Amino acid sequence: MILQVQNVSKRFGGLRALENISFEVREGEIFGVIGPNGAGKTTLFNVINGVYPPQEGQIFFRGQNITGLPPYRIARAGIARTHQIMRPLGELTVRENVTVGACFGRESLSLGAAATVADEVLTFVGLGGKAGVLASKLNAAEKKRLELARALAARPSLLLLDEVLAGLNPNEVADMLAAIRSIRDNGVTIVMIEHLMHAVMQLSDRVFVLDHGAQVSEGTPQVISVHPKVVEAYLGDPKLAQRLLEGLE
C-alpha cells in the first residue's frame, strides 16, 4: 500500500470535519473520493499533505509515518496535490510557476534542472505554447492545467487531485481524463476528489464515500453506484445510479 489513513479525525471547534476515517490506497491505482459539499473531502487532503494535523489517527506513506509533518516535508517525500481554488503566482510566467513546483518537489532540483522539468511537464499538459505567458493571463481551463503541471513537476509518487474537472466543458473534461490516465500509466498513484460523477466512476479503480465527515462506503464503482446510503447521501436519485452503473458496463 502506498498510502494508509488510519482512524483519522479532525475537528474545528465544535465542527466535526472528519471522524475516524480509515482507508488504504494501492500503488498504481486511481482512488476516487466523493461526497456532498461539506463532506470533508478537501479537509481530508489537507490532513494528508500536512496543512492540518489530525486530532486523532495516523497517516502512513510507503510505510513511513507522516502524521503532522509540514507540507514541504510531505512534498519532499513524494506527495503532490492540486487545489480546488486555483492560486497561480500571477506575476510569474507559466514556466516560472511550474519551475517552483519542481524546485520544491521530491527531487530537490536545481533551478536549471527544474526549468527543464517544467518545459517537459508543460508540453505534457498542453501548455508548452504558453510557457512565457503570465499565469494571470490564462483562462480557467488553462489554469487547471497549470495547477496540474505544477504538481507533476514535483515528480510525485502520489498525486492528490482536488476537482480538476470542475468548470471544464465536455471537450476539456475528455482531455483532462486522458491526461489523468496517462499520469497513472506513467507510474503515479492518484487520489482524486471529484463531483463529476460519470467521470469519477469511469476513471476510478475504487471509490471512497464521505458524508458529514463520516465514512459511508468504499468499493468498486459498480458497488458504490448502487449502495443505498450512497444513493441517498450523494447520488440522490436511484435512476441516476442506474445510469451510472450502465455506463460502467
C-alpha positions as CSV (number, residue, x, y, z in Angstrom):
1,M,0.0,0.0,0.0
2,I,1.3,3.4,-0.9
3,L,-1.0,5.3,1.5
4,Q,-2.7,4.3,4.7
5,V,-5.1,6.5,6.6
6,Q,-5.9,5.1,10.0
7,N,-8.7,6.3,12.3
8,V,-8.1,9.9,11.4
9,S,-10.3,12.6,13.0
10,K,-10.2,16.4,12.5
11,R,-12.4,19.0,14.3
12,F,-12.6,22.8,14.1
13,G,-14.0,23.9,17.4
14,G,-17.3,22.1,17.6
15,L,-17.4,21.2,13.9
16,R,-16.6,17.6,13.1
17,A,-14.9,17.7,9.7
18,L,-13.6,14.1,9.8
19,E,-14.5,11.3,12.2
20,N,-12.5,8.1,12.4
21,I,-11.6,7.8,8.7
22,S,-9.7,4.8,7.5
23,F,-8.7,3.6,4.1
24,E,-5.7,2.3,2.1
25,V,-4.6,3.2,-1.4
26,R,-2.8,0.7,-3.5
27,E,0.2,1.5,-5.6
28,G,-0.7,2.4,-9.2
29,E,-4.4,2.8,-8.8
30,I,-6.8,5.7,-9.2
31,F,-8.8,6.1,-6.0
32,G,-11.8,8.3,-6.1
33,V,-13.2,10.3,-3.2
34,I,-16.8,11.6,-3.4
35,G,-19.4,13.1,-1.2
36,P,-21.7,16.1,-0.9
37,N,-20.5,19.7,-0.4
38,G,-19.1,20.0,3.2
39,A,-18.5,16.2,3.4
40,G,-14.8,16.8,4.5
41,K,-13.1,15.8,1.2
42,T,-10.7,18.8,0.9
43,T,-10.1,18.6,4.7
44,L,-9.0,15.0,4.2
45,F,-6.5,16.2,1.5
46,N,-5.3,19.0,3.9
47,V,-4.7,16.4,6.6
48,I,-2.8,14.0,4.3
49,N,-0.5,16.7,2.9
50,G,0.2,18.4,6.2
51,V,-1.9,21.6,6.1
52,Y,-3.8,20.4,9.2
53,P,-2.6,17.9,11.8
54,P,-5.3,15.4,12.8
55,Q,-6.6,15.3,16.3
56,E,-6.5,11.5,16.2
57,G,-5.2,8.9,13.9
58,Q,-2.2,8.3,11.8
59,I,-1.2,8.6,8.1
60,F,1.5,6.4,6.5
61,F,3.1,6.9,3.1
62,R,5.1,3.9,1.8
63,G,5.3,2.6,5.4
64,Q,6.6,5.9,6.9
65,N,4.6,7.7,9.4
66,I,4.0,11.2,8.0
67,T,1.3,12.3,10.5
68,G,1.6,16.0,11.3
69,L,4.6,16.7,9.1
70,P,4.7,20.1,7.4
71,P,3.7,20.2,3.8
72,Y,7.2,20.8,2.5
73,R,8.4,17.6,4.0
74,I,5.5,15.7,2.7
75,A,6.2,17.1,-0.8
76,R,9.8,16.0,-0.5
77,A,8.6,12.6,0.5
78,G,6.7,12.3,-2.8
79,I,3.2,13.6,-2.4
80,A,1.9,16.4,-4.5
81,R,-1.5,18.0,-4.8
82,T,-3.7,20.3,-6.8
83,H,-6.1,22.8,-5.2
84,Q,-9.8,23.2,-5.8
85,I,-9.3,27.0,-5.8
86,M,-6.6,27.8,-8.2
87,R,-4.0,30.3,-7.0
88,P,-1.2,30.6,-9.6
89,L,1.6,33.0,-9.0
90,G,0.0,35.6,-11.3
91,E,3.0,37.8,-11.8
92,L,5.3,34.9,-12.8
93,T,5.2,33.2,-16.2
94,V,3.7,29.8,-16.7
95,R,7.1,28.3,-16.9
96,E,8.2,30.0,-13.7
97,N,5.2,28.7,-11.8
98,V,6.0,25.2,-12.8
99,T,9.7,25.6,-12.1
100,V,8.8,26.5,-8.5
101,G,6.9,23.1,-8.2
102,A,10.0,21.3,-9.5
103,C,12.4,23.1,-7.1
104,F,10.4,22.1,-4.0
105,G,9.4,18.6,-5.1
106,R,10.7,15.1,-4.4
107,E,14.0,15.5,-6.2
108,S,15.0,19.0,-4.8
109,L,16.2,20.1,-8.3
110,S,18.4,23.0,-9.0
111,L,16.9,26.0,-10.8
112,G,18.3,24.9,-14.2
113,A,17.1,21.3,-13.9
114,A,13.8,22.4,-12.5
115,A,13.3,24.7,-15.6
116,T,14.0,21.7,-17.9
117,V,11.4,19.6,-16.0
118,A,8.9,22.5,-16.2
119,D,9.2,22.5,-20.0
120,E,8.7,18.8,-20.2
121,V,5.6,18.9,-18.0
122,L,4.1,21.9,-19.8
123,T,4.4,20.0,-23.1
124,F,2.7,17.0,-21.5
125,V,-0.3,19.0,-20.2
126,G,-0.6,21.0,-23.4
127,L,0.7,24.4,-22.2
128,G,4.0,24.3,-24.0
129,G,3.0,27.2,-26.2
130,K,2.1,29.3,-23.1
131,A,5.3,28.9,-21.2
132,G,6.3,32.6,-21.4
133,V,2.8,34.0,-20.7
134,L,2.0,35.4,-17.3
135,A,-0.1,33.0,-15.3
136,S,-2.7,35.6,-14.6
137,K,-3.5,35.8,-18.3
138,L,-4.6,32.1,-18.6
139,N,-8.2,31.2,-18.8
140,A,-9.9,28.9,-16.3
141,A,-9.2,25.7,-18.2
142,E,-5.5,26.7,-18.7
143,K,-5.2,27.5,-15.0
144,K,-6.4,24.0,-14.2
145,R,-3.7,22.6,-16.5
146,L,-1.1,24.8,-14.9
147,E,-2.2,23.6,-11.4
148,L,-1.7,20.0,-12.6
149,A,1.6,20.8,-14.2
150,R,2.9,22.5,-11.1
151,A,2.1,19.3,-9.1
152,L,3.5,17.0,-11.7
153,A,6.8,19.0,-11.8
154,A,7.3,17.9,-8.2
155,R,7.8,14.3,-9.5
156,P,5.4,12.8,-7.0
157,S,4.8,9.1,-6.4
158,L,1.3,10.0,-5.1
159,L,-0.8,12.8,-6.7
160,L,-3.9,14.3,-4.9
161,L,-6.3,15.9,-7.4
162,D,-8.9,18.2,-5.9
163,E,-11.7,18.8,-8.5
164,V,-9.5,19.2,-11.6
165,L,-12.6,18.7,-13.8
166,A,-14.7,21.5,-12.2
167,G,-15.7,24.2,-14.6
168,L,-14.5,22.5,-17.8
169,N,-16.5,21.9,-20.9
170,P,-17.0,18.4,-22.2
171,N,-14.0,18.5,-24.6
172,E,-11.8,19.9,-21.8
173,V,-13.0,17.1,-19.5
174,A,-12.2,14.5,-22.0
175,D,-8.7,15.9,-22.5
176,M,-8.1,16.0,-18.7
177,L,-9.4,12.5,-18.2
178,A,-6.9,11.3,-20.9
179,A,-4.1,13.2,-19.1
180,I,-5.0,11.6,-15.7
181,R,-5.0,8.1,-17.2
182,S,-1.6,8.9,-18.8
183,I,-0.2,10.1,-15.5
184,R,-1.3,6.8,-13.9
185,D,0.2,4.8,-16.7
186,N,3.5,6.5,-16.1
187,G,3.6,5.2,-12.6
188,V,2.0,7.8,-10.4
189,T,-0.8,6.7,-8.0
190,I,-3.7,9.1,-7.9
191,V,-6.3,10.0,-5.3
192,M,-8.9,12.3,-6.8
193,I,-11.8,14.3,-5.4
194,E,-14.5,14.9,-8.0
195,H,-18.1,16.0,-8.3
196,L,-18.5,15.0,-11.9
197,M,-19.9,11.6,-11.1
198,H,-19.8,9.9,-14.5
199,A,-16.1,10.8,-14.9
200,V,-15.0,9.7,-11.4
201,M,-16.9,6.4,-11.8
202,Q,-15.4,5.7,-15.2
203,L,-11.9,6.6,-14.1
204,S,-11.5,5.1,-10.6
205,D,-10.5,1.6,-9.7
206,R,-12.1,2.1,-6.2
207,V,-14.2,4.9,-4.7
208,F,-14.4,6.1,-1.1
209,V,-17.6,8.0,0.0
210,L,-17.7,10.7,2.7
211,D,-20.8,12.4,4.2
212,H,-20.7,15.0,7.0
213,G,-17.1,13.9,7.9
214,A,-18.1,10.2,8.2
215,Q,-17.1,7.3,6.1
216,V,-20.2,5.9,4.2
217,S,-18.8,3.3,1.9
218,E,-15.8,2.1,-0.1
219,G,-15.6,-0.2,-3.1
220,T,-15.5,-0.6,-6.8
221,P,-17.6,1.9,-8.9
222,Q,-20.1,-0.9,-9.6
223,V,-20.6,-1.5,-5.9
224,I,-20.7,2.2,-4.9
225,S,-23.2,3.2,-7.6
226,V,-25.9,1.0,-6.1
227,H,-25.1,1.3,-2.4
228,P,-28.3,2.5,-0.7
229,K,-26.5,5.0,1.6
230,V,-24.5,6.4,-1.3
231,V,-27.6,6.9,-3.4
232,E,-29.4,8.6,-0.5
233,A,-26.4,10.8,0.6
234,Y,-24.8,11.7,-2.7
235,L,-26.4,10.5,-5.9
236,G,-29.9,11.3,-4.6
237,D,-31.7,9.6,-7.5
238,P,-31.8,5.8,-7.9
239,K,-32.3,6.3,-11.7
240,L,-29.1,8.3,-11.8
241,A,-27.3,5.5,-10.0
242,Q,-28.6,3.0,-12.6
243,R,-27.5,5.2,-15.5
244,L,-24.0,5.4,-13.9
245,L,-23.9,1.7,-13.5
246,E,-24.9,1.1,-17.1
247,G,-22.1,3.4,-18.2
248,L,-19.6,1.2,-16.4
249,E,-20.6,-2.0,-18.2
